[in-house]
């Protein structure tokens, strides 16, 4: 029975991870069918559409289309507010692997169904002496956990992305200030940041540059960037840049002030994290370190006490 539970738990974890990996697949290369067609054309080979499609991975041919069909079916019964909230969260997370709301909801339902099905299979073949009511409660708890697991992963991705943006903002603003003071325009300074670095902030600046080149107003592109990042420091920076552009204030002076403020903010965040460290260390120290120290120090004394003449007193 313990072996069945261990194997069942491993199958549940592997199935959930497999579905999450399929849902978060890499779509940065565009359509895989077109990429395969371009690959055959570059080699000068002639191949039919069926051969090209069969050359794709199994996940792209079977799993992903099934997930998309299931996601489109799930979207019909999902409230519009939930879809808008999901799209906004995916935008804040940086659109991981090109995921859309329908695929995200399909991933949630598929993980929940897979975990529930595996647990029901384990309970049906096992000999656990539990009533089916308790078994169904356990299955329902794990199904709820599997349903909210992708949501927790997206929230974690959002927090990591915002933390990376906050950490990179002071240095990026320093580079913007140097470039503007050297005679470059603000767009050229953003292009330098995008060229020199490869992080979430530089990619956000690169997207702003491409949107401006396509005809979008710079202030609108900057506001959209602040909405996509969801960082309060970036929102205040964008507001200061737009205001300086409208009022004719020196851009270099505004960037210098913003850079100093961001550096002070980063120092304050570091000090806050340092002050939280002792509180976070208290739990492992109280549960793990102190009992071990007590065992190491008190065991020899107890052994000596048990062998001494004071044994009868205790």
PyMOL commands that set and color helices and strands:
alter all, ss='L'
color gray80, all
select helices_A, chain A and resi 2-23+32-43+49-54+58-76+80-92+96-98+101-125+132-181+186-196+200-213+218-229+232-247+251-307+309-312
alter helices_A, ss='H'
color red, helices_A
deselect
rebuild
show_as cartoon
